[in-house]
């Protein structure tokens, strides 16, 4: 994987993204040439069109990222990829038409976009067909050797068997005499020279997956392996990188303290984030005010009670604040006390079911963002009743309150709606990853991917 602004991107995804950008530029140029010949105009040198071509390729690729073209499902399924490509290119062309209206001369002509759109779809789909037998195979996967043969090693085996995995495990070394969970593991005693074994297999990374590390670390072996240029990683760090979450089953306080992350140099990033929150929340409230008013009226007509409701949530540093949303449930929804929302929850009203699916009920929260109680990106704020329970059952739950809560977040785009302590545990793993690896780049990635969640109703209840 390539680390970009503290966030890991698989080699296969990065390679595909580069191919896509080049092909989008090519599609834009071919579209220009076709249109020029059609109207009898001189094509002119391509150097005169660099800016329009880059804007064309850039906006379309942003749309592709936003709708999930580079997600694991789209990399595995051609049908899934084609559906996402159709939506992405359509959104990209709409965005380019707006740019053409605002900045005439800075983009391709609208007549060129018609040709470029279909050429882009054909080229992007063709490159996926061409690379479908390569991307995700061993040619683009890191060769990993696992030191350990227990439950942790077995978890790595299952992770490596996933089609979207960016690594291939070439062997397991049992470092103790205990029974092996991974049956194909080789005993360390059977290898005279572990370093030479690593070199012979062409290993690029060694992962330490011991169940008990106390007095069991093979320091001499690890030092020799490291000095040969092979990367050595511990289990928790490897899992964080490969899954985009902090593994609560194996992480401990010392790992959180000494591992990379929780950077103190966030003053400039935080200031920029606040400026962004103020500007966008103001624009969003102004632009969506008619929508909010319309659905507020529909909520009132659909069921008895107020159109909006306030609810206490836990925010930054554990401080409570009131969040405002469009009411999507009956007024007696919590007559028996606070409870999780469930699938097909009978408490949800008819209008409420729709506004929850398309996230319209979340729009008034922009007011909380404007006031500084929330941000657009961050862990979802929970209710105090749930927080008290979750802090008792989940380690490090309080650490998610070290960053400002958000309307959308890393957990929201990677995990479906959580309605239990186990779901909250999984979402906490993503929230800790966000708190640990926060950068403006990660915020931008989350904002773009939120469009995918809204378009395909992922996680809504």
JOPE-V936951 format. One record per backbone hydrogen bond with DSSP energy under -1.0 kcal/mol. NH is the residue of the N-H (numbers start at 0). CO is the residue of the C=O. Records with the same first field share a line. If there is no record, write none. Layout:
NH=CO ; CO
This chain:
1=8
3=6
6=3
8=1
13=9
14=10
15=11
16=12
17=13
18=14
19=15
20=16
21=17
22=18
23=19
24=20
25=21
26=22
27=23
28=24
29=25
30=26
31=27
32=28
33=29
34=30
35=31
36=32
37=33
38=34
40=35
47=44
48=45
52=48
53=49
54=50
55=51
56=52
57=53
58=54
59=55
60=56
61=57
62=58
63=59
64=60
65=61
66=62
68=63
70=67
74=70
75=71
76=72
80=76
81=77
82=78
83=79
84=80
85=81
86=82
87=83
88=84
89=85
90=86
91=87
92=88
93=89
94=90
95=91
96=92
97=93
98=94
99=95
100=96
101=97
102=98
105=102
112=108
115=111
116=112
117=113
118=114
119=115
120=116
121=117
122=118
123=119
124=120
125=121
126=122
127=123
128=124
129=125
130=126
133=130
134=130
136=133
139=136
140=137
141=165
143=167
144=204
145=170
146=206
147=172
153=149
154=150
155=151
156=152
157=153
158=154
159=155
160=156
161=158
164=161
167=141
169=143
172=145
173=185
180=148
181=148
184=181
185=171
187=173
189=186
190=187
196=192
197=193
198=194
199=195
200=196
202=197
203=142
204=142
205=230
206=144
207=232
208=146
215=212
218=216
221=217
222=218
223=219
224=220
225=221
226=222
228=225
229=224
230=203
232=205
234=207
237=233
238=234
239=235
240=236
241=237
242=238
243=239
245=428
249=246
250=246
255=251
256=252
257=253
258=254
261=435
265=263
269=265
270=266
271=267
272=268
273=269
274=270
275=271
276=272
277=273
278=274
279=275
280=276
281=277
282=278
283=279
284=280
285=281
286=282
287=283
291=287
292=288
293=289
294=290
295=291
296=292
297=293
298=294
299=295
300=296
301=297
302=298
308=324
310=322
312=320
313=381
314=318
316=400
317=314
318=315
320=312
322=310
324=308
325=360
326=306
329=346
332=329
334=331
336=333
344=341
347=344
348=327
352=348
353=349
354=350
355=351
356=352
357=353
359=354
360=354
361=358
362=359
364=361
365=362
366=363
368=364
369=365
370=366
372=367
373=367
374=404
377=407
386=382
387=383
388=384
389=385
390=386
392=388
393=389
396=393
399=396
400=397
401=398
405=378
406=374
407=375
412=408
414=410
423=419
424=420
425=421
426=422
427=423
428=424
429=425
430=426
431=427
432=428
433=429
434=430
435=431
436=432
442=438
443=439
444=440
445=441
446=442
447=443
448=444
449=445
450=447
451=65
452=448
453=449
454=450
455=451
457=452
